[in-house]
Amino acid sequence: MAIRRYIRLKLEVSRDHPQASRLFCLEMLQGAPLLKGELAGDLKQLVDDKAAIIERWIDEGRLAGVQPQHLIFMLWATTQHYANFASQVETVTGRTLKDPEFFDKTVSNVQRMIIEGIRVC
């Protein structure tokens, strides 16, 4: 499933390039002064395109009826948390995404929680 692969990819980026996520987070916290145009253009178009795909999956009965933008926000928030709050994650768990076992368990847990939340009953 594409969402399962996307979760793994986003967690890989959080593991391998946490500084990029943190920089983006800081920009958003400041009101996106440098990226507002990019957000309103390319990012909005990408989200609209992905939301249309999610809507199609919902219409086809492949996903539960959720609001696509909220699903996308949840995917971003959950996966980027491991980069943006790596110190917190490490303090609480004693581990980081650099630990292969912890990474695999994180991927599996995040996938299961999100996929179960959008599974058609």
Rosetta blueprint (number, residue, H / E / L):
1 M L
2 A H
3 I H
4 R H
5 R H
6 Y H
7 I H
8 R H
9 L H
10 K H
11 L H
12 E H
13 V H
14 S H
15 R H
16 D H
17 H L
18 P H
19 Q H
20 A H
21 S H
22 R H
23 L H
24 F H
25 C H
26 L H
27 E H
28 M H
29 L H
30 Q L
31 G L
32 A L
33 P L
34 L L
35 L L
36 K H
37 G H
38 E H
39 L H
40 A H
41 G H
42 D H
43 L H
44 K H
45 Q H
46 L H
47 V H
48 D H
49 D H
50 K H
51 A H
52 A H
53 I H
54 I H
55 E H
56 R H
57 W H
58 I H
59 D H
60 E L
61 G L
62 R L
63 L L
64 A L
65 G L
66 V L
67 Q L
68 P H
69 Q H
70 H H
71 L H
72 I H
73 F H
74 M H
75 L H
76 W H
77 A H
78 T H
79 T H
80 Q H
81 H H
82 Y H
83 A H
84 N H
85 F L
86 A H
87 S H
88 Q H
89 V H
90 E H
91 T H
92 V H
93 T H
94 G L
95 R L
96 T L
97 L L
98 K L
99 D L
100 P H
101 E H
102 F H
103 F H
104 D H
105 K H
106 T H
107 V H
108 S H
109 N H
110 V H
111 Q H
112 R H
113 M H
114 I H
115 I H
116 E H
117 G H
118 I H
119 R L
120 V L
121 C L
